[in-house]
């Protein structure tokens, strides 16, 4: 916006008051200021204006000389905005992104000059707060980048953070994590969900390694909506989020990646696609019901009529933290629910149990009793020892 277009604007009328002219003259007398730094003194006045437009109007109304070659405050920082923009364009070349954020580490010497000027000029009852130089720089460079790159600034969830260090004169480009959501089915036993020392592979590696390679990322994290034990298959669809760090690519071929993952024969991925930053937290908060299929081995044969006692599993379950988990979890009493239970004899001393439970119930201990730490339990109801010989997560009820 030119100074000519501002001659008869409401801003023009406001800052023509003696208070504004006096403050402008006092500020400029302490050292010649560029239009950006002059306008920042009155950043709270007028809407839809750039600080440089405010500065030009103030300069004209206060009869100040033309903007100096080198500003006494910013030392030429704002006259070099195009140069900074060009440097950033070079730094982001080759990266895929749609949104970005320009951020800055302030130069302490410039901040000190700025605060000294403000303290000497004094506050104005009408002009509102002056704007710190870093805020003006970030916005001005951001607008130039948006025009040059055809990308959108995003203060909340940018694909790329561009960090400018004004003291060191450096530009640091930081791709933000690429988050990919989906659901998985673990088709084999003997595989942990996340990377684990001593295990050759994991659900995380089968799913996330191909995505990380395609994104040209540095590493990955895995967030699941709960997890199953290493020796448990997950035949229901468990939601997850893969977090790719330092990605250079974001526009990935999700169908091809799904096919590559599923070709492993160990893990099946469904519904792959990018998601928002709040998705991992949402997954962690989920507590869906689950249906389990368990092969139960009994310490002795049990008569058919005795199996009817298993209906006593329905209802509230009082479960202390299993002994096998005490190294990782606090020893607490938890109340959970068994919503339904079905059973079928598969041999004289074996049966298949199918139970639907609330989230967080330990099924192996529901069967064994875990030295009476889980009540009621299969072993106590049947009066014989019982152990879970095989376990599957048959369904995860997300609705």
C-alpha positions as CSV (number, residue, x, y, z in Angstrom):
1,X,0.0,0.0,0.0
2,X,1.5,3.3,-1.0
3,X,1.8,6.5,1.0
4,X,-0.4,8.3,-1.6
5,X,-3.2,5.8,-1.0
6,X,-3.0,6.5,2.8
7,X,-3.3,10.3,2.6
8,X,-7.0,10.4,3.4
9,X,-7.3,7.2,5.5
10,X,-8.7,6.9,9.0
11,X,-5.1,6.1,10.1
12,X,-3.9,9.3,8.6
13,X,-6.5,11.3,10.7
14,X,-5.6,9.4,13.9
15,X,-1.9,9.8,13.8
16,X,-2.1,13.5,12.8
17,X,-2.8,14.2,16.5
18,X,0.0,16.1,18.3
19,X,0.7,13.1,20.5
20,X,1.7,10.9,17.6
21,X,3.7,13.6,15.8
22,X,5.6,14.3,19.0
23,X,6.4,10.7,19.7
24,X,7.4,10.1,16.1
25,X,9.8,13.1,16.2
26,X,11.3,12.1,19.5
27,X,11.9,8.5,18.3
28,X,13.6,9.7,15.1
29,X,15.7,12.2,17.0
30,X,17.4,9.4,18.9
31,X,18.6,7.9,15.6
32,X,17.1,7.7,12.1
33,X,14.6,4.8,11.8
34,X,13.5,2.8,8.8
35,X,9.8,2.7,8.0
36,X,9.4,-0.8,9.5
37,X,10.9,0.3,12.9
38,X,9.0,3.6,12.9
39,X,5.7,1.9,12.1
40,X,6.3,-0.7,14.8
41,X,6.0,2.0,17.5
42,X,2.3,2.4,16.5
43,X,1.5,-1.2,15.6
44,X,-1.7,-1.1,17.7
45,X,-3.2,1.7,15.5
46,X,-5.2,1.0,12.4
47,X,-6.1,-2.4,10.9
48,X,-5.1,-4.0,7.7
49,X,-1.9,-2.0,7.5
50,X,1.7,-3.1,7.4
51,X,4.1,-1.4,9.8
52,X,6.1,-0.1,6.8
53,X,3.0,1.7,5.6
54,X,2.4,3.2,9.0
55,X,6.0,4.3,9.1
56,X,5.8,6.1,5.7
57,X,2.6,7.9,6.8
58,X,4.2,8.9,10.1
59,X,7.3,10.1,8.4
60,X,5.3,12.3,6.0
61,X,3.0,13.7,8.8
62,X,5.9,14.5,11.1
63,X,7.9,16.1,8.2
64,X,10.8,13.7,8.7
65,X,13.5,13.1,6.1
66,X,13.5,10.0,3.9
67,X,14.2,6.7,5.4
68,X,17.9,6.3,6.2
69,X,20.2,3.9,4.3
70,X,20.9,2.1,7.6
71,X,18.4,2.1,10.4
72,X,19.8,3.0,13.8
73,X,17.6,0.3,15.4
74,X,17.5,-2.7,13.1
75,X,20.9,-2.0,11.5
76,X,19.5,-2.8,8.0
77,X,17.7,-6.0,9.0
78,X,14.4,-5.0,7.4
79,X,16.1,-3.7,4.2
80,X,17.4,-7.2,3.8
81,X,14.1,-9.0,3.9
82,X,14.3,-10.1,0.2
83,X,17.8,-11.5,0.8
84,X,16.6,-13.5,3.8
85,X,13.7,-14.8,1.8
86,X,16.1,-15.9,-1.0
87,X,18.3,-17.7,1.5
88,X,15.3,-19.6,2.9
89,X,14.1,-20.6,-0.5
90,X,17.5,-22.1,-1.2
91,X,17.5,-23.9,2.2
92,X,14.0,-25.5,1.6
93,X,14.7,-26.6,-1.9
94,X,14.0,-30.3,-2.4
95,X,11.7,-30.6,0.6
96,X,8.0,-31.4,0.2
97,X,5.7,-29.3,2.3
98,X,2.4,-27.4,2.0
99,X,2.6,-25.2,5.2
100,X,5.4,-23.5,7.0
101,X,6.2,-21.3,10.0
102,X,8.9,-18.7,10.2
103,X,10.4,-18.4,13.7
104,X,13.4,-16.4,15.0
105,X,16.0,-16.4,17.7
106,X,16.3,-12.7,18.6
107,X,19.6,-10.8,18.6
108,X,20.0,-9.6,22.2
109,X,21.8,-6.5,21.1
110,X,18.9,-5.5,18.8
111,X,16.4,-6.2,21.6
112,X,18.3,-4.0,24.0
113,X,18.3,-1.1,21.5
114,X,14.6,-1.6,20.9
115,X,13.7,-1.6,24.6
116,X,16.0,1.4,25.2
117,X,14.2,3.3,22.4
118,X,10.8,2.5,23.8
119,X,11.7,3.5,27.3
120,X,13.0,6.9,26.1
121,X,10.2,7.6,23.8
122,X,7.7,6.7,26.4
123,X,4.2,5.1,26.2
124,X,1.4,6.6,24.3
125,X,-2.2,6.4,25.5
126,X,-3.6,6.0,22.0
127,X,-1.0,4.1,20.1
128,X,-1.3,0.7,21.8
129,X,1.6,-1.6,22.2
130,X,4.7,-1.4,20.0
131,X,5.5,-4.6,18.2
132,X,8.8,-6.4,18.8
133,X,11.1,-6.6,15.8
134,X,11.1,-10.4,15.7
135,X,7.4,-10.5,15.2
136,X,7.5,-8.1,12.4
137,X,10.4,-10.0,10.7
138,X,8.7,-13.3,10.9
139,X,5.5,-12.0,9.4
140,X,7.2,-10.0,6.7
141,X,9.4,-12.9,5.6
142,X,6.5,-15.3,5.9
143,X,4.4,-13.2,3.5
144,X,7.2,-13.1,1.0
145,X,7.8,-16.8,1.2
146,X,4.1,-17.5,0.7
147,X,4.1,-15.5,-2.5
148,X,7.4,-17.0,-3.8
149,X,6.6,-20.6,-3.0
150,X,2.9,-20.8,-3.2
151,X,2.7,-22.3,0.3
152,X,0.6,-21.3,3.3
153,X,1.9,-20.0,6.7
154,X,0.5,-22.1,9.5
155,X,1.1,-21.1,13.2
156,X,-0.4,-24.2,14.7
157,X,0.6,-27.3,12.7
158,X,3.2,-26.4,10.0
159,X,4.9,-29.0,7.9
160,X,8.1,-27.0,8.1
161,X,9.6,-24.7,10.7
162,X,12.1,-22.2,9.5
163,X,14.3,-20.9,12.3
164,X,16.3,-17.7,11.7
165,X,19.0,-16.9,14.2
166,X,19.6,-13.1,13.9
167,X,22.7,-13.0,16.0
168,X,24.5,-15.8,14.1
169,X,22.9,-15.0,10.8
170,X,21.9,-18.6,10.2
171,X,18.8,-20.3,8.7
172,X,17.8,-23.7,10.1
173,X,15.1,-25.7,8.3
174,X,13.3,-28.2,10.5
175,X,10.8,-30.6,8.8
176,X,8.1,-31.4,11.3
177,X,7.1,-35.0,11.9
178,X,4.9,-36.7,9.3
179,X,2.1,-38.5,11.1
180,X,0.5,-41.5,9.4
181,X,-2.6,-43.2,10.8
182,X,-4.0,-46.6,10.0
183,X,-5.1,-49.9,11.5
184,X,-3.1,-53.1,11.8
185,X,-3.6,-56.8,12.2
186,X,-0.8,-58.9,13.6
187,X,-1.1,-62.3,11.9
188,X,1.7,-64.2,13.7
189,X,2.9,-64.9,17.2
190,X,6.3,-64.1,18.5
191,X,6.5,-60.4,17.5
192,X,6.3,-57.4,19.8
193,X,4.4,-54.3,18.8
194,X,7.4,-51.9,19.1
195,X,11.1,-52.3,18.6
196,X,12.6,-54.3,21.4
197,X,16.2,-55.3,21.9
198,X,16.7,-59.0,21.2
199,X,13.8,-59.3,18.8
200,X,14.6,-59.4,15.1
201,X,11.5,-57.4,14.1
202,X,8.3,-55.9,15.3
203,X,4.9,-54.5,14.1
204,X,6.6,-51.1,14.2
205,X,9.4,-52.1,11.9
206,X,7.2,-53.9,9.4
207,X,4.8,-51.0,9.2
208,X,7.0,-47.9,9.7
209,X,10.2,-48.9,7.9
210,X,8.7,-48.7,4.4
211,X,7.0,-45.4,5.2
212,X,10.2,-43.9,6.6
213,X,12.1,-44.9,3.5
214,X,9.5,-43.5,1.2
215,X,9.4,-40.2,3.2
216,X,13.2,-40.1,3.3
217,X,12.9,-39.7,7.0
218,X,15.5,-40.1,9.8
219,X,13.7,-42.4,12.2
220,X,10.2,-43.2,13.4
221,X,8.0,-43.7,16.5
222,X,5.0,-45.9,16.8
223,X,1.8,-45.1,18.8
224,X,-0.8,-47.9,19.2
225,X,-4.3,-47.8,20.7
226,X,-3.2,-50.4,23.3
227,X,-1.0,-53.3,22.6
228,X,-1.0,-57.1,22.6
229,X,1.6,-59.4,24.2
230,X,4.4,-60.7,22.0
231,X,2.8,-64.2,21.8
232,X,-0.6,-62.9,21.0
233,X,-2.1,-62.4,17.5
234,X,-4.2,-59.3,16.9
235,X,-6.8,-60.3,14.3
236,X,-9.0,-57.3,15.1
237,X,-8.0,-54.0,13.6
238,X,-5.9,-52.0,16.1
239,X,-5.5,-48.2,15.3
240,X,-2.0,-46.8,15.2
241,X,0.0,-43.7,14.3
242,X,3.5,-43.8,12.8
243,X,5.5,-40.7,13.5
244,X,8.2,-40.1,10.9
245,X,11.0,-37.7,12.0
246,X,12.7,-35.4,9.6
247,X,10.8,-36.3,6.4
248,X,11.8,-34.9,3.1
249,X,8.8,-36.3,1.3
250,X,5.1,-36.1,2.4
251,X,3.1,-36.9,-0.8
252,X,3.4,-40.7,-0.6
253,X,1.8,-43.5,-2.5
254,X,-0.3,-45.0,0.3
255,X,-1.7,-47.9,-1.8
256,X,1.9,-49.0,-2.8
257,X,3.0,-48.7,0.8
258,X,0.0,-50.7,2.0
259,X,0.9,-53.4,-0.5
260,X,4.5,-53.5,0.5
261,X,3.6,-53.9,4.2
262,X,1.0,-56.5,3.6
263,X,3.4,-58.6,1.5
264,X,5.3,-59.3,4.7
265,X,2.7,-61.9,5.6
266,X,3.2,-61.0,9.2
267,X,1.3,-57.7,9.5
268,X,-1.6,-56.4,7.6
269,X,-2.1,-52.6,7.3
270,X,-5.4,-50.9,6.5
271,X,-6.5,-47.3,5.9
272,X,-3.0,-45.7,5.7
273,X,-3.0,-42.0,5.3
274,X,-1.7,-38.7,6.9
275,X,-3.3,-37.5,10.1
276,X,-3.1,-34.5,12.5
277,X,-0.8,-34.0,15.4
278,X,-3.5,-34.6,18.0
279,X,-4.2,-38.2,16.8
280,X,-1.6,-40.0,19.0
281,X,-3.1,-38.4,22.1
282,X,-6.6,-39.4,21.0
283,X,-5.5,-43.0,20.4
284,X,-3.9,-43.2,23.9
285,X,-7.2,-42.0,25.4
286,X,-9.3,-44.8,23.7
287,X,-10.6,-47.6,26.0
288,X,-12.5,-49.8,23.6
289,X,-14.1,-53.1,24.5
290,X,-12.2,-56.1,23.1
291,X,-13.2,-59.6,22.2
292,X,-10.6,-62.4,22.9
293,X,-10.4,-65.9,21.8
294,X,-8.4,-68.1,24.3
295,X,-7.4,-71.7,24.2
296,X,-7.5,-72.8,27.8
297,X,-5.6,-75.8,29.1
298,X,-7.0,-77.3,32.3
299,X,-5.0,-79.1,35.0
300,X,-7.5,-82.0,35.0
301,X,-10.6,-83.0,32.9
302,X,-13.8,-81.2,33.9
303,X,-17.4,-82.5,33.4
304,X,-19.5,-80.8,30.8
305,X,-22.0,-79.6,33.5
306,X,-19.2,-78.0,35.4
307,X,-18.4,-75.7,32.5
308,X,-21.6,-73.9,33.2
309,X,-19.9,-72.2,36.1
310,X,-18.0,-70.1,33.6
311,X,-21.0,-67.9,33.3
312,X,-19.8,-66.5,36.7
313,X,-17.2,-64.6,34.8
314,X,-19.8,-62.1,33.6
315,X,-19.9,-58.8,35.5
316,X,-17.3,-57.0,37.5
317,X,-13.7,-58.3,37.7
318,X,-11.4,-57.3,40.5
319,X,-7.9,-57.5,39.1
320,X,-4.6,-56.5,40.8
321,X,-1.7,-55.7,38.6
322,X,-0.4,-59.1,37.3
323,X,2.8,-60.3,38.9
324,X,4.5,-60.4,35.4
325,X,3.8,-56.7,35.0
326,X,5.0,-55.5,38.4
327,X,8.4,-54.4,37.1
328,X,6.7,-52.0,34.8
329,X,3.4,-51.0,36.4
330,X,2.3,-50.0,39.9
331,X,0.6,-52.7,42.1
332,X,-3.0,-51.5,41.9
333,X,-6.5,-52.9,42.1
334,X,-8.4,-52.4,38.9
335,X,-12.1,-52.9,38.3
336,X,-13.0,-54.2,34.8
337,X,-16.0,-55.8,33.2
338,X,-16.7,-59.1,31.3
339,X,-19.7,-58.3,29.1
340,X,-20.1,-61.8,27.6
341,X,-18.5,-65.2,27.8
342,X,-18.9,-68.3,25.5
343,X,-17.1,-71.6,25.7
344,X,-16.6,-74.7,23.7
345,X,-14.9,-77.9,24.7
346,X,-12.0,-78.8,22.4
347,X,-10.7,-81.9,24.4
348,X,-10.9,-83.6,27.7
349,X,-8.8,-80.9,29.4
350,X,-9.0,-78.1,26.9
351,X,-11.6,-75.6,25.9
352,X,-11.9,-72.5,23.7
353,X,-13.1,-69.4,25.5
354,X,-14.5,-66.3,23.8
355,X,-15.0,-63.2,26.0
356,X,-15.9,-59.6,25.4
357,X,-14.4,-57.3,28.0
358,X,-13.8,-53.7,28.9
359,X,-10.4,-52.2,27.9
360,X,-7.5,-53.0,30.1
361,X,-8.5,-56.5,31.4
362,X,-5.6,-59.0,31.5
363,X,-7.0,-62.2,29.9
364,X,-4.2,-64.6,30.9
365,X,-4.8,-63.8,34.5
366,X,-8.6,-64.0,34.1
367,X,-7.9,-67.6,33.2
368,X,-5.2,-68.6,35.7
369,X,-6.3,-66.3,38.6
370,X,-2.6,-65.2,39.1
371,X,-2.6,-66.6,42.7
372,X,-6.0,-65.1,43.4
373,X,-5.0,-61.6,42.3
374,X,-7.8,-61.7,39.7
375,X,-11.3,-62.5,41.0
376,X,-13.4,-64.3,39.7
377,X,-11.3,-66.4,37.4
378,X,-11.6,-69.6,35.3
379,X,-9.4,-71.7,37.6
380,X,-11.3,-70.9,40.7
381,X,-14.7,-71.4,39.0
382,X,-13.8,-74.8,37.7
383,X,-11.8,-75.9,40.7
384,X,-8.7,-76.9,38.7
385,X,-5.6,-75.2,37.5
386,X,-6.0,-73.3,34.2
387,X,-3.6,-71.6,31.9
388,X,-3.9,-69.7,28.6
389,X,-2.2,-71.8,26.0
390,X,-3.1,-69.5,23.1
391,X,-4.6,-66.1,22.8
392,X,-5.9,-63.9,20.0
393,X,-7.4,-60.4,20.0
394,X,-10.4,-61.3,17.9
395,X,-12.0,-57.9,17.7
396,X,-11.5,-54.3,18.9
397,X,-14.8,-52.5,19.2
398,X,-14.2,-48.9,18.3
399,X,-17.9,-48.1,17.9
